[in-house]
Amino acid sequence: MAKRTLGLLLTIVFTFSLIGCGAQSKETVEEEVPEIEPNVDLDADMSNPRITIVKHSCENKEGDNTRFSGKYPEITLSNEMSTKYPKLKDMIDSKNDEWKKEVDDSFSDVLSQIEEASDDDKDYFYNMNHDIYASVDRTDGVLFTISTYNEAFTGGAHPSHWYENFNIDPNSGEIVKLSDVINDKDKFVKLLIDKLDEQKISYDFADEIDNRLKDKIDKDSFTWSITGDGLLISFSDYEITSYADGDPEILIDGDDLARVVKPQYIMTNSQDMSKIVKEKELSTEKIKK
C-alpha cells in the first residue's frame, strides 16, 4: 500500500513538472547578446602623432581662369610604425600612388575633351576639378582604416561625389572585407534594412533590396568603418537612392553591433585621432598641358 501511494505521488509531481515546462516554452526568449571583451590590440601610447596626412593640391590655368584643379592625400607613417607594420606601409604607399594617378588622369581627361571640342565649346571647360580627401579613422593591431571622399566635375550635368574606405589588416597589409567582419549575412542585411526604414530613407528597387545588399557584401562594395562609435555604413550618390536624396549613413552600435559583428573587430574604447594624426598642407603645384 505504501509503495502504491508513493507511486501515485510521484506521478502527480511528474505531471505538474510537465505542465510547468510546457508553460515556459511559450514565453518569448530574447536573443542573447554576446559579451565584448576589451580590445587588447589597441595601442596604449596615444601621446605623439604617428601618422601624417600630407595634402597636395595642383591647378592648371589659362590666363586668370582656372581650367582644372585637384587635391589628393599622401599618408605617411612614423619610422617606428613603419618598422612595426612594414606590409601596412607598402599598402599605404600603393594607395598614395593611386590617389595621385586618379587626379592626374582626370586632368588628362579634361585636356582630351578640350582638344576635341570646337572653338565655341572650349570656354565650357573651366573650373573642372577632382578633389580627394582622406582621414584615418582607426589604427590598432586589428584594423587601419582610411576613409576617403571624392568630389569631381569633369563635365556633365552635375559634380560626382563618392565615398571609399580602406580597412587594412596592419600585419598582413591585406584589405579586410565586410564579409570577414560580420558573423551572419542574413542577420546583418535585415538589420540594415530596418535601420534604413527607421530613418525613412527611400531606397531604389525595394522589392530586391535584400538581394542587392547581399550582392554588395559578396562583391565587397560597401563603404564601412568600425570605430568606438560602432559600425558606420556610408552610401554614395545613386548607390541605393537618387542623387537628390543625398548620401545616407547608417550607424550600427550597442547590442545591434554585438549581434552582427565578430567581437575581435569591435572597439570598446574610442581613439582620439587628433593625438595620433597630424595634417600638413603643401603649396599649390602649377601644372601645364
PAZAPA-4460 file (N, C-alpha, C; in steps of 0.05 Angstrom, whole numbers, plus 32768, in hexadecimal, padded with zeros to 4 digits):
% residues 289
    n_x    n_y    n_z   ca_x   ca_y   ca_z    c_x    c_y    c_z   seq   type   mol
   8011   7FE8   8000   8000   8000   8000   8011   8019   8000     1      M     A
   8027   8019   8010   8039   8030   8011   8046   8035   7FF6     2      A     A
   804E   801E   7FE9   805B   8021   7FCF   8048   802D   7FBB     3      K     A
   802E   8024   7FBC   801A   802E   7FA9   8015   804C   7FAD     4      R     A
   8014   8054   7FC7   8010   8071   7FCD   8027   8082   7FC3     5      T     A
   8040   8078   7FC8   8058   8086   7FBF   8059   8089   7FA1     6      L     A
   8051   8074   7F93   8050   8075   7F75   803C   8089   7F6C     7      G     A
   8025   808B   7F79   8010   809F   7F72   801B   80BB   7F75     8      L     A
   8029   80C0   7F8C   8034   80DA   7F91   8048   80E2   7F7C     9      L     A
   805A   80CF   7F75   806E   80D5   7F60   8061   80DB   7F45    10      L     A
   804B   80CD   7F3F   803D   80D2   7F26   8032   80EF   7F25    11      T     A
   8026   80F7   7F3C   801B   8112   7F3E   8030   8127   7F3B    12      I     A
   8047   8124   7F49   805D   8137   7F48   8068   8139   7F2B    13      V     A
   806C   8122   7F1E   8076   8122   7F03   8063   8130   7EF0    14      F     A
   8049   812B   7EF4   8035   8138   7EE3   8036   8156   7EE5    15      T     A
   8038   8161   7EFE   8039   817E   7F02   8053   8189   7EF6    16      F     A
   8069   817A   7EF8   8082   8184   7EEC   8080   8186   7ECE    17      S     A
   8072   8174   7EC1   806E   8176   7EA4   805D   818E   7E9C    18      L     A
   8048   8194   7EAD   8038   81AB   7EA7   8048   81C4   7EAA    19      I     A
   8059   81C5   7EBF   806B   81DC   7EC2   807D   81E0   7EAB    20      G     A
   808A   81CC   7EA1   809C   81CE   7E8A   808D   81D8   7E71    21      C     A
   8075   81CD   7E6E   8065   81D6   7E57   805F   81F3   7E58    22      G     A
   8059   81FE   7E6F   8053   821A   7E72   806B   822B   7E6C    23      A     A
   8083   8223   7E74   809B   8232   7E6F   80A2   8233   7E52    24      Q     A
   809C   821E   7E43   80A4   821D   7E27   8095   8231   7E16    25      S     A
   807E   823C   7E20   806F   824F   7E11   8079   826B   7E15    26      K     A
   808B   8270   7E28   8096   828B   7E2D   80A9   8292   7E17    27      E     A
   80AA   82AD   7E11   80BD   82B7   7DFC   80D9   82B8   7E08    28      T     A
   80EB   82AB   7DFB   8107   82AA   7E03   8117   82BF   7DF3    29      V     A
   8121   82D3   7E00   8130   82E8   7DF2   814B   82DD   7DEA    30      E     A
   8155   82E8   7DD3   816F   82DF   7DC9   8185   82E8   7DDB    31      E     A
   8196   82D6   7DE2   81AC   82DD   7DF4   81C1   82EE   7DE6    32      E     A
   81C9   8304   7DF3   81DC   8316   7DE8   81F8   830D   7DF1    33      V     A
   820B   8308   7DDF   8225   82FF   7DE7   8233   8315   7DF8    34      P     A
   8243   830C   7E0C   8253   831F   7E1B   826C   8326   7E0C    35      E     A
   8273   833F   7E0C   828B   8348   7DFD   82A2   834D   7E10    36      I     A
   82B7   833F   7E0B   82CF   8343   7E1B   82DE   835B   7E11    37      E     A
   82EC   836A   7E23   82FC   8380   7E1A   8310   8378   7E04    38      P     A
   8314   838A   7DF1   8326   8384   7DDB   8343   8388   7DE4    39      N     A
   8351   8372   7DE8   836C   8373   7DF3   8381   837D   7DDF    40      V     A
   8379   837F   7DC5   838B   8387   7DB1   838D   83A5   7DAD    41      D     A
   837C   83B4   7DBC   837E   83D1   7DBA   8399   83DA   7DC5    42      L     A
   83A6   83EC   7DB6   83BF   83F7   7DBF   83BA   8409   7DD7    43      D     A
   83CA   8406   7DEB   83C6   8416   7E04   83D0   8432   7E02    44      A     A
   83E7   8436   7DF4   83F4   8450   7DF3   83E8   8461   7DDD    45      D     A
   83D7   8475   7DE4   83CA   8486   7DD0   83D5   84A2   7DD2    46      M     A
   83EB   84A6   7DE0   83F4   84C1   7DE7   8401   84D0   7DCF    47      S     A
   840E   84C2   7DBD   841C   84CF   7DA7   840F   84C7   7D8C    48      N     A
   840D   84DB   7D79   8403   84D4   7D5F   8415   84BF   7D51    49      P     A
   8409   84AB   7D46   8418   8496   7D38   8411   8495   7D1B    50      R     A
   83FD   84A4   7D13   83F3   84A3   7CF7   83F1   84C0   7CED    51      I     A
   83FA   84C5   7CD5   83F8   84DF   7CC9   83E9   84DD   7CAF    52      T     A
   83D6   84EF   7CAB   83C8   84F1   7C91   83D1   850A   7C84    53      I     A
   83E0   8507   7C6E   83E9   851E   7C5E   83D4   8524   7C49    54      V     A
   83CC   853D   7C48   83B7   8546   7C35   83C5   8553   7C1D    55      K     A
   83C3   8545   7C06   83CE   8550   7BED   83B8   855F   7BDE    56      H     A
   83BF   8574   7BD0   83AC   8581   7BBE   83BA   858A   7BA5    57      S     A
   83AB   858B   7B8F   83B6   8593   7B75   83A1   85A2   7B66    58      C     A
   83AA   85B2   7B52   8397   85C0   7B41   83A4   85C7   7B26    59      E     A
   8392   85C9   7B13   839A   85D1   7AF8   838A   85EA   7AF1    60      N     A
   8398   85FF   7AE8   838A   8618   7AE2   838F   8620   7AC5    61      K     A
   837B   862E   7ABA   837F   863B   7AA0   8379   8659   7AA5    62      E     A
   838E   8669   7AA6   838B   8684   7AAF   8384   8685   7ACC    63      G     A
   836F   8693   7AD3   8365   8695   7AEE   8350   8680   7AF4    64      D     A
   8349   8670   7AE1   8333   865C   7AE4   833F   8640   7AEA    65      N     A
   8333   8633   7AFD   833B   8618   7B04   832D   8604   7AF3    66      T     A
   833D   85F5   7AE5   8332   85DF   7AD4   832C   85C7   7AE6    67      R     A
   833F   85BF   7AF6   833D   85A6   7B06   834B   85AA   7B20    68      F     A
   8340   85A0   7B36   834D   859F   7B50   8349   8584   7B5C    69      S     A
   835C   857B   7B6C   835B   8561   7B78   8368   8561   7B94    70      G     A
   835E   854E   7BA4   836A   854A   7BBF   836C   852C   7BC3    71      K     A
   8381   8523   7BD0   8384   8507   7BD7   8395   8504   7BF0    72      Y     A
   8390   84EF   7C00   839F   84EB   7C19   83B8   84D9   7C15    73      P     A
   83C9   84DC   7C28   83E0   84CA   7C2A   83E3   84C3   7C48    74      E     A
   83E0   84AA   7C4F   83E1   84A2   7C6B   83FC   8496   7C71    75      I     A
   8409   84A0   7C86   8423   8495   7C8E   8422   848C   7CAB    76      T     A
   8431   8477   7CB0   8433   846C   7CCC   844D   8474   7CD8    77      L     A
   844D   8475   7CF3   8466   847A   7D01   8479   8462   7CFC    78      S     A
   8493   8467   7D00   84A7   8452   7CFC   84A1   843A   7D0E    79      N     A
   8499   843F   7D26   8493   8429   7D39   847B   8418   7D2F    80      E     A
   8467   8426   7D25   844F   8418   7D1B   8455   8409   7D01    81      M     A
   8465   8415   7CF0   846D   8408   7CD7   847D   83EF   7CDC    82      S     A
   848E   83F0   7CF1   849E   83D8   7CF8   848D   83C2   7D03    83      T     A
   8479   83CA   7D13   8467   83B6   7D20   8454   83AA   7D0C    84      K     A
   844B   83BA   7CF9   8437   83B0   7CE5   8441   83B6   7CC9    85      Y     A
   8456   83A8   7CBF   8461   83AD   7CA4   844D   83A8   7C8E    86      P     A
   843C   8394   7C90   8429   838D   7C7B   8413   83A2   7C7A    87      K     A
   840C   83AD   7C91   83F9   83C4   7C92   8404   83DB   7C83    88      L     A
   841E   83E1   7C88   842B   83F8   7C7A   842A   83F4   7C5B    89      K     A
   842F   83DB   7C52   842F   83D5   7C36   8413   83DA   7C2A    90      D     A
   83FE   83D2   7C38   83E3   83D6   7C2E   83DC   83F4   7C2D    91      M     A
   83E4   8403   7C42   83DE   841F   7C42   83EE   842E   7C2C    92      I     A
   8406   8426   7C27   8416   8432   7C11   8408   842D   7BF6    93      D     A
   83FD   8416   7BF2   83EF   8410   7BD9   83D6   8421   7BD6    94      S     A
   83C8   8425   7BED   83B0   8437   7BEC   83B8   8453   7BE6    95      K     A
   83CE   845D   7BF1   83D7   8478   7BEB   83DC   847B   7BCD    96      N     A
   83E8   8467   7BC1   83ED   8468   7BA4   83D3   8468   7B94    97      D     A
   83C0   8458   7B9D   83A6   8457   7B8F   8397   8472   7B90    98      E     A
   8397   847F   7BA8   8389   8498   7BAA   8395   84AD   7B98    99      W     A
   83AF   84AF   7B97   83BC   84C2   7B85   83B5   84BC   7B68   100      K     A
   83B6   84A3   7B61   83B0   849B   7B45   8393   84A2   7B3E   101      K     A
   8381   849E   7B50   8365   84A4   7B4B   8361   84C2   7B43   102      E     A
   836E   84D3   7B52   836C   84F0   7B4D   837B   84F7   7B32   103      V     A
   8392   84EB   7B2E   83A0   84EF   7B14   838F   84E5   7AFD   104      D     A
   8382   84CF   7B00   8371   84C4   7AEA   8359   84D6   7AE4   105      D     A
   834E   84E1   7AF9   8337   84F4   7AF6   8340   850D   7AE6   106      S     A
   8358   8517   7AEC   8362   852E   7ADE   8367   8527   7AC0   107      F     A
   8373   850F   7ABC   8377   8506   7AA0   835D   8504   7A91   108      S     A
   8348   84FB   7A9F   832E   84F8   7A92   8323   8513   7A8A   109      D     A
   8326   8527   7A9C   831D   8542   7A95   832C   854D   7A7D   110      V     A
   8346   8549   7A7C   8356   8552   7A65   834D   8545   7A4B   111      L     A
   8347   852C   7A4D   833D   851E   7A35   8323   8529   7A2B   112      S     A
   8311   8530   7A3E   82F7   853B   7A36   82FB   8557   7A29   113      Q     A
   830E   8566   7A34   8313   8581   7A29   831D   857F   7A0C   114      I     A
   8330   856C   7A08   833B   8569   79ED   8326   8560   79D9   115      E     A
   8313   8550   79E2   82FE   8547   79CF   82E7   855A   79CC   116      E     A
   82E5   856E   79DE   82CE   8581   79DD   82D3   8596   79C7   117      A     A
   82BD   85A0   79BD   82BE   85B6   79A9   82C6   85CF   79B7   118      S     A
   82CE   85E3   79A8   82D7   85FC   79B4   82C1   8609   79C5   119      D     A
   82A8   8606   79BC   8292   8612   79CB   828D   8604   79E5   120      D     A
   8294   85EB   79E7   828F   85DC   79FF   82A6   85DB   7A13   121      D     A
   82BD   85E5   7A0B   82D4   85E3   7A1D   82D1   85F3   7A37   122      K     A
   82C1   8609   7A35   82BC   8619   7A4D   82AD   860A   7A63   123      D     A
   82A0   85F4   7A5B   8292   85E4   7A6F   82A5   85D7   7A83   124      Y     A
   82BD   85D2   7A7A   82D0   85C2   7A8B   82E0   85D4   7A9E   125      F     A
   82D2   85DF   7AB1   82DE   85EF   7AC6   82D4   85E4   7AE1   126      Y     A
   82E5   85E7   7AF5   82DE   85DF   7B11   82D7   85C2   7B13   127      N     A
   82E4   85B1   7B03   82E2   8594   7B07   82F3   858C   7B1F   128      M     A
   82EC   8577   7B2C   82FC   856F   7B44   82F9   8552   7B4B   129      N     A
   830C   8548   7B5A   830A   852E   7B66   8319   8530   7B81   130      H     A
   830A   852F   7B97   8316   8532   7BB1   8311   8519   7BC1   131      D     A
   8327   850F   7BCE   8325   84F7   7BDE   832E   84FF   7BFB   132      I     A
   831D   84FA   7C0E   8323   8500   7C2A   8324   84E6   7C39   133      Y     A
   8337   84E4   7C4C   833B   84CB   7C5B   833D   84D1   7C79   134      A     A
   8334   84BE   7C88   8337   84BF   7CA5   833E   84A2   7CAF   135      S     A
   834C   84A1   7CC5   8351   8487   7CD1   833F   8485   7CEA   136      V     A
   832D   8472   7CE9   8318   8470   7CFE   831E   845B   7D13   137      D     A
   8331   844A   7D0E   8338   8435   7D22   8354   842B   7D1C   138      R     A
   8363   8426   7D31   837E   841A   7D2E   8384   840A   7D48   139      T     A
   8384   83EF   7D44   838C   83DD   7D5A   8397   83C4   7D4E   140      D     A
   839A   83AF   7D5E   83A5   8396   7D54   8391   8386   7D44   141      G     A
   8378   838F   7D42   8363   8380   7D34   835D   838D   7D19   142      V     A
   8358   83A7   7D18   8351   83B5   7D00   835E   83D0   7CFE   143      L     A
   8366   83D7   7CE6   836F   83F2   7CDF   835B   83FC   7CCB   144      F     A
   834B   8410   7CD2   8334   8418   7CC1   8339   8434   7CB5   145      T     A
   8338   8435   7C9A   833A   844F   7C8C   831F   8454   7C7F   146      I     A
   8314   846B   7C85   82FB   8474   7C78   8301   848A   7C63   147      S     A
   82F7   8487   7C4B   82FB   849B   7C37   82E1   84A5   7C2C   148      T     A
   82E1   84BF   7C24   82CA   84CC   7C18   82D4   84D8   7BFE   149      Y     A
   82C7   84D1   7BE8   82CE   84DC   7BCD   82B9   84EF   7BC4   150      N     A
   82C2   8505   7BB8   82B0   8519   7BAC   82BD   851F   7B91   151      E     A
   82AD   851B   7B7C   82B9   851F   7B61   82A4   852B   7B4E   152      A     A
   82AE   853D   7B3D   829E   8548   7B27   82B0   854B   7B0F   153      F     A
   82AC   8539   7AFC   82BB   853A   7AE3   82A8   853A   7ACB   154      T     A
   8291   8546   7ACF   827D   8548   7ABA   8264   8538   7AC3   155      G     A
   824D   8540   7AB8   8234   8533   7ABF   8220   8545   7ACC   156      G     A
   820A   853A   7AD5   81F5   854A   7AE0   81FB   8555   7AFC   157      A     A
   820B   8546   7B0C   8211   854F   7B27   822A   8541   7B30   158      H     A
   8237   854B   7B46   824E   853D   7B50   8247   8521   7B5B   159      P     A
   825C   8511   7B5E   8258   84F6   7B6A   8265   84F6   7B85   160      S     A
   8259   84E7   7B97   8264   84E4   7BB2   8263   84C7   7BBA   161      H     A
   8278   84BD   7BC6   8277   84A1   7BCF   828B   849C   7BE6   162      W     A
   8283   8488   7BF6   8294   8480   7C0D   82A2   8466   7C06   163      Y     A
   82B9   8463   7C12   82C8   844A   7C0F   82D9   8446   7C28   164      E     A
   82D6   8430   7C35   82E6   842A   7C4D   82F8   8412   7C48   165      N     A
   830E   8412   7C56   8322   83FD   7C54   8328   83F3   7C71   166      F     A
   831E   83DB   7C77   8323   83CF   7C91   8339   83BA   7C8D   167      N     A
   8350   83C0   7C99   8368   83B0   7C94   8370   83A1   7CAD   168      I     A
   8377   8388   7CA9   8383   8378   7CBF   83A0   8381   7CC1   169      D     A
   83A8   838E   7CD7   83C3   839A   7CD9   83D9   8385   7CD8   170      P     A
   83D3   836D   7CDF   83E8   8358   7CE0   83ED   834C   7CC4   171      N     A
   83D7   8346   7CB5   83DA   833A   7C9B   83DB   834E   7C84   172      S     A
   83D1   8367   7C8A   83CF   837B   7C75   83B9   8376   7C61   173      G     A
   83A7   8362   7C67   8391   835C   7C55   8378   836B   7C5D   174      E     A
   8367   836F   7C49   834D   837C   7C4E   833A   8369   7C5C   175      I     A
   832E   8372   7C71   831B   8362   7C80   82FF   8368   7C75   176      V     A
   82F1   8353   7C6D   82D6   8356   7C61   82C1   8356   7C77   177      K     A
   82AA   8362   7C70   8294   8363   7C83   828A   8346   7C89   178      L     A
   828C   8335   7C76   8284   8319   7C7A   8296   830B   7C8F   179      S     A
   82AE   8315   7C92   82C0   830A   7CA7   82B9   8313   7CC3   180      D     A
   82AA   8329   7CC4   82A5   8337   7CDE   828A   832F   7CE9   181      V     A
   8276   832C   7CD8   825B   8325   7CE2   8259   8307   7CE7   182      I     A
   8248   8300   7CFA   8246   82E3   7D00   822E   82D5   7CF4   183      N     A
   821B   82E5   7CE8   8204   82D9   7CDC   81F9   82EC   7CC6   184      D     A
   81FC   82E5   7CAD   81F4   82F6   7C97   81D6   82FD   7C98   185      K     A
   81C5   82E9   7C9B   81A9   82ED   7C9B   81A0   82FF   7CB2   186      D     A
   81AB   82FB   7CCA   81A4   830B   7CE1   81AE   8328   7CDD   187      K     A
   81C5   832B   7CD1   81D0   8346   7CCC   81BE   8355   7CB8   188      F     A
   81B7   8348   7CA2   81A6   8356   7C8E   818B   835D   7C99   189      V     A
   817F   834C   7CA9   8165   8352   7CB5   8167   836A   7CC7   190      K     A
   817C   836B   7CD7   8180   8382   7CE9   8185   839C   7CD9   191      L     A
   8194   839A   7CC4   819A   83B2   7CB3   8180   83BC   7CA7   192      L     A
   816F   83AB   7C9D   8156   83B4   7C91   8144   83C0   7CA7   193      I     A
   8144   83B5   7CBF   8134   83C0   7CD5   813E   83DC   7CDB   194      D     A
   8158   83E0   7CDB   8164   83FB   7CE1   815D   840F   7CCB   195      K     A
   815D   8406   7CB2   8155   8418   7C9C   8138   8420   7C9F   196      L     A
   8127   840D   7CA6   810B   8413   7CAA   8106   8426   7CC2   197      D     A
   8115   8421   7CD7   8113   8433   7CEF   8119   8450   7CE8   198      E     A
   812D   8454   7CD7   8135   846F   7CCF   8124   847A   7CB8   199      Q     A
   8111   846A   7CAF   80FF   8471   7C99   810F   8478   7C80   200      K     A
   8123   8468   7C7B   8133   846B   7C62   8126   845B   7C4C   201      I     A
   811E   8468   7C37   8111   845A   7C21   8127   844F   7C0F   202      S     A
   8127   8435   7C0B   813B   8428   7BFB   812F   841D   7BE1   203      Y     A
   8140   841C   7BCC   8137   8411   7BB3   8134   83F3   7BB4   204      D     A
   8124   83E8   7BA2   8121   83CB   7B9F   8118   83BE   7BBA   205      F     A
   8103   83C9   7BC6   80FB   83C0   7BE0   80F5   83A2   7BE1   206      A     A
   80EB   8397   7BCB   80E4   837A   7BCA   80FD   8369   7BC9   207      D     A
   8114   8375   7BC1   812C   8366   7BBE   8142   836E   7BD2   208      E     A
   813B   8380   7BE4   8150   838C   7BF5   815F   8377   7C05   209      I     A
   8151   8362   7C0E   815F   834D   7C1E   8175   8340   7C0E   210      D     A
   816F   8337   7BF5   8183   832A   7BE4   8199   833D   7BDB   211      N     A
   8191   8356   7BD6   81A5   836A   7BCE   81BA   8370   7BE3   212      R     A
   81B1   8372   7BFC   81C3   8376   7C12   81D5   835E   7C17   213      L     A
   81CA   8346   7C14   81DA   832E   7C17   81EF   832C   7C00   214      K     A
   81E7   8335   7BE9   81F9   8335   7BD2   8210   8349   7BD7   215      D     A
   820A   8360   7BE4   821F   8373   7BEA   8233   8367   7BFE   216      K     A
   8229   8357   7C10   823C   834A   7C23   824E   8337   7C14   217      I     A
   8242   8327   7C02   8252   8313   7BF2   8267   8321   7BE1   218      D     A
   8260   8338   7BD6   8272   8347   7BC4   8284   835A   7BD4   219      K     A
   8281   835B   7BEE   8291   836C   7BFF   8290   838A   7BF5   220      D     A
   8277   8393   7BF1   8274   83AF   7BE7   8267   83C1   7BFC   221      S     A
   8265   83B8   7C15   825C   83CA   7C2A   8272   83DD   7C32   222      F     A
   826B   83F5   7C3A   827E   8408   7C47   8278   8408   7C65   223      T     A
   828B   83FE   7C74   8286   83FA   7C91   829F   83FF   7CA2   224      W     A
   8299   8404   7CBB   82AF   8407   7CCF   82A4   83FF   7CEA   225      S     A
   82B6   83F5   7CFB   82AE   83EF   7D17   82C0   83FF   7D2A   226      I     A
   82B4   8411   7D39   82C3   8421   7D4D   82B5   841D   7D68   227      T     A
   82BD   842D   7D7B   82B0   842B   7D96   8293   8432   7D95   228      G     A
   828A   843F   7D80   826D   8446   7D7D   825D   842F   7D73   229      D     A
   8269   841C   7D65   825A   8406   7D5A   8262   8401   7D3D   230      G     A
   8251   83F2   7D2F   8256   83EC   7D12   8247   8401   7D02   231      L     A
   8255   8411   7CF2   8249   8425   7CE1   8249   841C   7CC5   232      L     A
   8231   841C   7CB8   822E   8416   7C9C   8227   8430   7C8D   233      I     A
   8237   8437   7C79   8233   844F   7C6A   822C   8448   7C4D   234      S     A
   8217   8455   7C43   820E   8450   7C27   8214   8469   7C17   235      F     A
   821E   8465   7BFE   8224   847B   7BEC   820C   8481   7BD9   236      S     A
   8210   8496   7BC9   81FB   849D   7BB5   81F2   8485   7BA5   237      D     A
   81D8   8482   7BA2   81CC   846D   7B91   81D0   8451   7B9B   238      Y     A
   81DE   844D   7BB2   81E4   8432   7BBA   81CB   8422   7BC2   239      E     A
   81BA   842F   7BD1   81A0   8422   7BD8   8188   8434   7BD4   240      I     A
   818E   844E   7BD0   8178   8461   7BCE   817F   8476   7BB9   241      T     A
   816E   848A   7BB4   8172   849E   7B9F   8187   84B2   7BA8   242      S     A
   8192   84C1   7B95   81A5   84D6   7B9A   8199   84EB   7BAD   243      Y     A
   8180   84F2   7BA9   8173   8507   7BB9   8170   84FF   7BD6   244      A     A
   8170   84E5   7BDC   816D   84DC   7BF8   8187   84DD   7C08   245      D     A
   819D   84E4   7BFB   81B6   84E7   7C09   81C4   84CD   7C0E   246      G     A
   81D5   84CD   7C23   81E6   84B6   7C29   81DE   84AB   7C45   247      D     A
   81CE   8496   7C45   81C5   848B   7C5F   81DC   847E   7C6F   248      P     A
   81DA   8480   7C89   81ED   8472   7C9B   81DD   8462   7CB0   249      E     A
   81E7   844B   7CB5   81DA   843A   7CC9   81EF   8432   7CDE   250      I     A
   81E9   8438   7CF8   81FB   8430   7D0E   81EE   8419   7D1D   251      L     A
   81FE   8403   7D20   81F5   83EC   7D2F   8206   83EB   7D49   252      I     A
   81F9   83ED   7D60   8208   83EF   7D79   81FA   83DE   7D8E   253      D     A
   8205   83DF   7DA6   81F9   83D2   7DBD   81F5   83B4   7DBA   254      G     A
   81DE   83AA   7DC3   81D8   838E   7DC1   81D6   8384   7DA4   255      D     A
   81CC   8396   7D92   81CB   838E   7D76   81E7   8388   7D6B   256      D     A
   81FA   8398   7D73   8216   8394   7D69   8220   8379   7D73   257      L     A
   821B   8373   7D8C   8225   835A   7D98   8218   8341   7D8A   258      A     A
   8200   8345   7D80   81F1   832F   7D73   81FC   8328   7D57   259      R     A
   8206   833D   7D49   820C   8338   7D2C   822A   833A   7D26   260      V     A
   823B   8343   7D38   8258   8346   7D33   8268   8334   7D45   261      V     A
   827C   8327   7D3A   828D   8315   7D49   829B   8326   7D5F   262      K     A
   829D   831B   7D77   82A7   832A   7D8E   82C3   8335   7D8B   263      P     A
   82D4   8327   7D7C   82F0   8330   7D7A   82F3   834A   7D6A   264      Q     A
   82DE   8352   7D5C   82DF   836B   7D4C   82D2   8383   7D5A   265      Y     A
   82C4   837D   7D70   82B5   8393   7D7E   82C8   83A2   7D90   266      I     A
   82C7   83BC   7D90   82D7   83CD   7DA1   82C7   83D3   7DBA   267      M     A
   82D2   83CE   7DD1   82C4   83D5   7DEA   82CD   83F0   7DF4   268      T     A
   82E3   83FA   7DE9   82ED   8415   7DF0   82F0   8426   7DD8   269      N     A
   82E9   843F   7DDA   82EC   8452   7DC3   8309   845C   7DC3   270      S     A
   8312   8463   7DAB   832C   846F   7DA7   832A   848D   7DA1   271      Q     A
   833B   849D   7DAE   833C   84B9   7DA7   834F   84BD   7D90   272      D     A
   8344   84BD   7D78   8355   84BD   7D60   8365   84D7   7D5D   273      M     A
   835B   84EC   7D6A   836A   8506   7D69   8385   8504   7D76   274      S     A
   8389   84F0   7D88   83A2   84EC   7D95   83B4   84D8   7D86   275      K     A
   83A8   84CB   7D72   83B7   84B6   7D63   83BE   84C0   7D47   276      I     A
   83AC   84D0   7D3C   83B0   84D8   7D20   83B4   84F6   7D1F   277      V     A
   83C7   84FF   7D0F   83CB   851B   7D0A   83C9   8520   7CEB   278      K     A
   83C2   8538   7CE4   83BF   853F   7CC8   83D3   8555   7CC0   279      E     A
   83DB   8553   7CA7   83EE   8566   7C9C   83E6   856E   7C80   280      K     A
   83E1   8588   7C7B   83D8   8591   7C61   83EF   859E   7C52   281      E     A
   83F3   8595   7C39   8408   85A0   7C28   83FD   85B5   7C16   282      L     A
   840F   85C6   7C0C   8407   85DB   7BF9   83FE   85CE   7BDF   283      S     A
   83ED   85DD   7BD0   83E1   85D2   7BB7   83F6   85D0   7BA1   284      T     A
   83F6   85B9   7B95   8408   85B4   7B7E   83FB   85BD   7B64   285      E     A
   840A   85CC   7B54   83FF   85D5   7B3A   8405   85BF   7B25   286      K     A
   83F1   85B6   7B18   83F4   85A1   7B04   83EF   85AC   7AE9   287      I     A
   83FE   85A2   7AD5   83FB   85AC   7ABA   83EF   8596   7AA8   288      K     A
   83E8   859D   7A90   83DD   858A   7A7D   83F2   8576   7A75   289      K     A
***
